[in-house]
């Protein structure tokens, strides 16, 4: 099963660090490679293009190295003199990360990129060492060698800045759910972290609300943001991240929304089968390879509904009714590093589509 959620989540600045990302799809004509083998990526591939930019200044940067994480084979490239880059060879239906690096800059893990059925243009950011050190100095703190920084843009589910969010509603936790890092601190009007803001604001710097954590230990971490629904009920958004030694990790809230669950009954016909189809047919792109003539012809998803359902139920482990989360339908397309699949559909277990599939299996995986 292949990933294909057709949008880019990169929180890149279009001219300065406060501007909205450019999510313009470009070069829709796919790149075609010849001589593909059974273990290769699909013949039709797409590209990620854009500019490499300084996180704090928004200025384009030359000689920024780019490396993908989350698909095989990994892609790499370098921005040119104008800061432009191009990564060719992205399979349709892919979600992956790009890490940027440059001398005197922290290796920066950008937001996940999702490419569906056309090439995508979006900028990538990289955090400089002097600017990251300034965050410590302005807060009268000293950096710890080997620790990371985490910077997140705070958006509501509708994409608007999450103004008014209280500082104590934001926490970064480790795998044991223990708070970690120094912070949180909001970014102030001058574009740096400050200690005197207790609620998020977008006034004075690019119309964005942002928060940061310093001295974050390397390893998997989770950003938790608690707010209330329109009905006044509490809800917590959890974003799984990876902090790297002496690196920077970028995040954004509200990108996937809080949906995807619900208490209604899920069926294969209404909820799962449509998502297994190609992106051109409104699905997640799984049938790009899971088709009779594709690389994963052993389990085609584009047969009629009943035949596809029977094929999935017949293969051992694809649907596990005893331990639903162990179903191969969930674990194989789930993002992992290194990947356990050429590419994947679900960024993490909080992905709304993952929750739909899990709910369907948990309810008995009915037709």
Helices and strands as residue ranges (DSSP letters): E 31-32, E 44-54, E 65-69, E 76-78, E 84-91, E 94-101, E 105-106, E 108-109, E 113-115, E 120-121, E 124-128, H 129-138, E 148-153, G 167-169, E 170-173, E 182-186, E 210-216, E 219-228, E 234-243, E 248-252, I 268-272, H 273-276, G 279-281, G 286-288, G 297-299, H 305-314, G 324-326, H 328-331, H 352-362
